[in-house]
Amino acid sequence: MSSIPAATDVLDASVDVLPLPDVAERLNQPITRVHQALRDRHLIAIRRKGVLLVPAAFLNDEGEVVKGLIGTITVLHDSGFGPDEMLRWLFTEDETLPGTPIDALRGDRGREVKRRAQALAF
């Protein structure tokens, strides 16, 4: 079995994060599905003090991955971004959105976020 990928801890300490068992519970999936989602780049985890954690903002209140996140991660990956860079981009304030790209995804502005992610490739 392949190891579970993790970014370095590039997130501000104020960003809420969830351990993988809590992610599995919120998604109503077995932990192995969360591991697979990380391997498939549907989610990104960080390792903090040896524990794998996923930003809580990646999950919505209905117990699903935020709409547009998977596609945005794919676009960023295809643009050459690594997990650390993806997390920095998703959680960095952008006055023109306004807010962060992850806030925009959560606010149903995924099309604009994906457009900006695609523009980063050029």
Backbone bond lengths (Angstrom), bond angles and torsions (degrees), N, CA, C in turn:
res aa  C-N    CA-C-N  psi(-1)  N-CA   C-N-CA  omega(-1)  CA-C   N-CA-C  phi
1 M - - - 1.451 - - 1.523 108.01 -
2 S 1.332 117.15 138.39 1.454 120.46 -179.96 1.517 110.40 -76.79
3 S 1.316 115.14 155.24 1.462 119.05 179.28 1.526 109.81 -74.46
4 I 1.298 115.24 161.21 1.457 121.20 -178.68 1.524 108.11 -87.66
5 P 1.327 117.47 124.31 1.470 119.47 -178.64 1.525 111.56 -71.85
6 A 1.329 114.68 147.94 1.462 119.76 177.44 1.518 109.38 -147.17
7 A 1.305 114.95 142.19 1.460 121.53 174.22 1.519 108.34 -81.76
8 T 1.310 115.10 162.73 1.456 117.72 171.35 1.520 107.44 -72.89
9 D 1.307 116.04 165.33 1.457 120.75 -175.60 1.524 109.97 -78.76
10 V 1.328 115.95 84.84 1.463 121.67 -178.65 1.528 111.78 -97.91
11 L 1.312 117.28 -1.53 1.462 121.28 -177.28 1.518 111.36 -84.06
12 D 1.311 115.55 147.26 1.455 121.50 173.39 1.528 108.31 -62.02
13 A 1.305 116.23 146.83 1.465 120.53 -178.85 1.527 112.20 -62.04
14 S 1.340 117.66 -19.38 1.466 120.50 -179.64 1.528 113.15 -78.89
15 V 1.337 118.41 -12.05 1.462 121.91 179.48 1.523 108.79 -73.99
16 D 1.334 116.16 123.11 1.467 120.59 178.45 1.517 109.59 -67.63
17 V 1.326 115.37 132.54 1.462 121.44 177.92 1.517 109.38 -129.57
18 L 1.333 114.90 155.31 1.458 121.17 -178.71 1.514 110.22 -123.57
19 P 1.338 118.09 137.74 1.460 119.40 172.11 1.537 109.31 -68.01
20 L 1.319 116.30 155.58 1.464 120.52 -175.05 1.527 114.15 -55.39
21 P 1.345 120.27 -39.56 1.470 117.62 177.24 1.530 113.00 -60.02
22 D 1.341 117.12 -34.89 1.467 119.95 177.90 1.527 111.19 -70.89
23 V 1.332 116.58 -36.07 1.469 120.61 175.73 1.524 109.04 -61.42
24 A 1.324 116.50 -46.71 1.465 121.06 179.64 1.526 110.74 -59.27
25 E 1.314 116.42 -42.47 1.466 120.26 179.77 1.530 111.13 -64.82
26 R 1.325 117.08 -44.33 1.474 120.37 -179.42 1.519 111.59 -66.32
27 L 1.337 117.16 -33.48 1.463 120.94 178.12 1.524 112.32 -84.86
28 N 1.339 115.98 -6.35 1.463 121.97 -176.76 1.529 110.96 55.70
29 Q 1.331 114.15 45.20 1.466 121.92 -179.04 1.531 108.73 -130.85
30 P 1.323 117.51 155.86 1.464 118.50 173.81 1.535 109.71 -68.36
31 I 1.302 116.26 154.36 1.467 121.67 -178.68 1.526 111.70 -57.02
32 T 1.321 117.22 -29.96 1.465 119.87 179.53 1.525 111.43 -64.32
33 R 1.324 117.41 -31.22 1.475 120.66 176.69 1.530 110.85 -69.12
34 V 1.328 116.41 -35.93 1.467 120.47 176.64 1.527 108.97 -66.28
35 H 1.333 116.72 -43.47 1.474 120.36 176.39 1.526 110.20 -57.23
36 Q 1.330 116.76 -44.02 1.464 120.57 -179.60 1.533 111.09 -66.65
37 A 1.317 117.30 -38.49 1.469 120.64 177.93 1.530 110.29 -61.97
38 L 1.315 117.32 -36.72 1.469 120.72 176.85 1.526 110.81 -69.09
39 R 1.324 116.92 -42.68 1.475 120.08 178.31 1.528 111.17 -65.33
40 D 1.336 117.25 -34.59 1.468 121.81 -179.03 1.534 112.35 -84.48
41 R 1.305 117.94 3.22 1.466 124.27 -178.92 1.531 112.08 61.21
42 H 1.313 116.39 37.33 1.460 120.54 172.18 1.524 109.91 -89.73
43 L 1.329 115.38 -22.19 1.459 123.51 175.35 1.521 107.60 -136.74
44 I 1.316 116.27 163.10 1.462 121.96 175.42 1.521 106.96 -126.52
45 A 1.311 115.98 133.32 1.462 121.77 177.20 1.521 109.49 -113.29
46 I 1.318 114.45 155.77 1.461 120.96 170.14 1.522 107.11 -114.35
47 R 1.305 115.09 161.07 1.460 119.74 174.31 1.527 106.61 -112.73
48 R 1.328 115.48 116.99 1.469 122.23 179.52 1.515 108.24 -123.45
49 K 1.319 115.62 118.18 1.475 121.81 -178.33 1.519 110.92 53.47
50 G 1.329 116.24 38.87 1.457 121.81 176.65 1.520 115.50 82.66
51 V 1.325 117.61 -1.07 1.469 121.46 -176.98 1.528 108.87 -108.40
52 L 1.332 116.21 132.98 1.463 120.89 175.86 1.527 109.06 -78.39
53 L 1.343 115.10 130.77 1.459 121.87 -176.84 1.520 110.03 -135.68
54 V 1.321 116.02 144.90 1.463 122.73 178.17 1.532 107.12 -116.59
55 P 1.338 117.95 135.21 1.465 119.13 176.71 1.535 111.10 -57.08
56 A 1.318 115.67 130.70 1.465 120.68 -179.98 1.525 110.98 -60.90
57 A 1.327 117.36 -28.13 1.466 121.34 -178.99 1.522 112.24 -64.87
58 F 1.320 118.07 -14.96 1.468 121.45 178.65 1.526 112.11 -74.83
59 L 1.328 117.43 -13.09 1.467 121.64 -178.56 1.518 109.47 -115.50
60 N 1.331 116.11 140.88 1.464 119.18 178.52 1.530 110.43 -92.93
61 D 1.300 115.85 178.59 1.465 121.18 -177.37 1.528 113.17 -71.01
62 E 1.331 117.09 -15.76 1.463 121.32 179.46 1.522 112.48 -88.88
63 G 1.319 117.24 5.44 1.460 120.55 179.09 1.517 113.07 76.95
64 E 1.328 116.36 37.04 1.465 122.01 178.95 1.521 109.17 -131.11
65 V 1.325 115.88 161.62 1.457 120.52 171.05 1.529 106.75 -68.30
66 V 1.318 116.63 137.49 1.467 121.68 -178.70 1.523 109.60 -54.07
67 K 1.324 115.41 132.83 1.460 121.84 -179.79 1.532 109.65 -57.50
68 G 1.312 116.17 131.44 1.453 122.03 177.99 1.516 114.88 91.25
69 L 1.338 117.93 -13.81 1.467 119.95 -178.23 1.523 112.02 -65.40
70 I 1.314 117.10 -46.05 1.466 120.42 -177.35 1.526 109.98 -61.20
71 G 1.313 117.61 -45.45 1.462 121.27 178.94 1.519 111.82 -63.94
72 T 1.320 116.87 -38.32 1.464 120.65 178.94 1.520 110.55 -66.25
73 I 1.330 117.15 -43.27 1.468 120.66 177.45 1.523 109.48 -60.60
74 T 1.334 117.34 -41.49 1.468 121.13 179.55 1.523 110.95 -62.71
75 V 1.331 117.39 -45.56 1.459 121.24 179.18 1.529 110.40 -61.67
76 L 1.326 117.16 -44.67 1.465 120.25 179.09 1.529 111.21 -63.06
77 H 1.325 116.63 -41.87 1.468 120.66 178.25 1.526 110.41 -62.23
78 D 1.317 116.42 -45.83 1.469 120.94 179.35 1.527 111.76 -64.75
79 S 1.342 117.14 -21.70 1.456 121.93 177.66 1.524 112.14 -86.54
80 G 1.329 115.72 0.95 1.464 120.13 177.21 1.518 115.21 95.28
81 F 1.319 117.21 7.44 1.456 120.36 178.47 1.522 110.28 -76.30
82 G 1.314 116.77 139.08 1.455 122.56 171.07 1.522 108.99 -90.31
83 P 1.321 117.89 172.02 1.469 121.13 -178.61 1.528 113.62 -56.96
84 D 1.349 117.72 -40.42 1.466 119.90 179.47 1.520 110.49 -61.75
85 E 1.330 116.51 -46.31 1.469 121.35 -179.48 1.523 111.29 -65.10
86 M 1.330 116.78 -38.25 1.470 119.85 178.32 1.518 110.69 -61.21
87 L 1.325 116.30 -46.73 1.463 119.61 -179.13 1.522 110.97 -64.16
88 R 1.315 116.98 -43.40 1.471 119.25 178.05 1.531 110.19 -57.99
89 W 1.343 116.18 -45.91 1.466 119.89 -178.21 1.525 110.75 -64.58
90 L 1.319 117.27 -45.95 1.469 121.01 -177.13 1.528 112.42 -63.43
91 F 1.343 117.43 -29.33 1.465 120.59 -174.12 1.535 113.40 -110.53
92 T 1.332 117.81 14.05 1.464 120.98 177.48 1.521 109.88 -97.89
93 E 1.330 114.93 131.49 1.469 121.19 178.84 1.524 110.57 -57.79
94 D 1.317 115.76 139.47 1.455 122.82 176.26 1.522 106.98 -134.16
95 E 1.336 116.09 108.76 1.468 121.09 -176.26 1.525 112.39 -58.30
96 T 1.315 117.40 -27.58 1.463 119.89 -176.44 1.527 112.74 -79.74
97 L 1.320 118.64 -12.81 1.478 118.91 179.32 1.537 111.90 -78.42
98 P 1.226 128.07 -48.00 1.457 132.96 -16.17 1.522 111.03 -78.07
99 G 1.321 115.12 166.28 1.458 121.70 -178.79 1.513 109.92 99.60
100 T 1.307 115.72 -159.38 1.458 121.81 179.34 1.523 109.79 -98.79
101 P 1.327 118.30 159.37 1.466 119.49 175.70 1.532 112.92 -57.15
102 I 1.332 118.30 -37.89 1.475 118.63 -179.90 1.527 109.62 -67.46
103 D 1.333 118.08 -35.38 1.476 120.21 175.36 1.522 110.26 -63.33
104 A 1.336 115.91 -40.65 1.467 120.10 179.66 1.525 110.76 -64.35
105 L 1.339 117.37 -40.81 1.468 120.40 177.15 1.525 110.04 -61.95
106 R 1.316 116.17 -42.95 1.466 120.10 -179.83 1.526 110.93 -67.62
107 G 1.336 116.82 -25.17 1.456 121.58 -179.84 1.511 112.80 -93.44
108 D 1.311 117.66 18.03 1.465 123.19 176.85 1.531 112.89 64.75
109 R 1.344 115.28 37.57 1.456 120.28 174.52 1.526 109.32 -116.60
110 G 1.313 115.72 38.03 1.456 122.45 -175.96 1.514 114.19 -61.69
111 R 1.306 117.27 -35.79 1.468 120.18 -178.94 1.531 110.69 -60.78
112 E 1.326 116.84 -42.60 1.464 121.22 179.39 1.532 110.86 -67.98
113 V 1.309 116.70 -40.18 1.470 120.59 178.77 1.528 109.90 -63.23
114 K 1.314 116.67 -45.74 1.466 119.98 -179.64 1.524 110.88 -65.25
115 R 1.316 117.74 -37.86 1.457 121.49 177.10 1.529 110.52 -60.33
116 R 1.316 115.95 -44.08 1.473 120.24 179.01 1.521 111.39 -67.27
117 A 1.314 116.50 -37.89 1.469 119.94 178.25 1.528 109.75 -64.03
118 Q 1.325 117.22 -40.69 1.469 120.83 178.66 1.521 110.76 -64.73
119 A 1.313 117.36 -36.72 1.463 121.14 -179.13 1.526 111.78 -66.37
120 L 1.333 117.02 -24.65 1.463 120.37 -179.90 1.529 112.23 -66.39
121 A 1.313 117.22 -20.31 1.461 121.38 -177.97 1.522 111.84 -73.76
122 F 1.325 117.90 -17.59 1.463 120.61 -175.42 1.501 112.04 -99.21
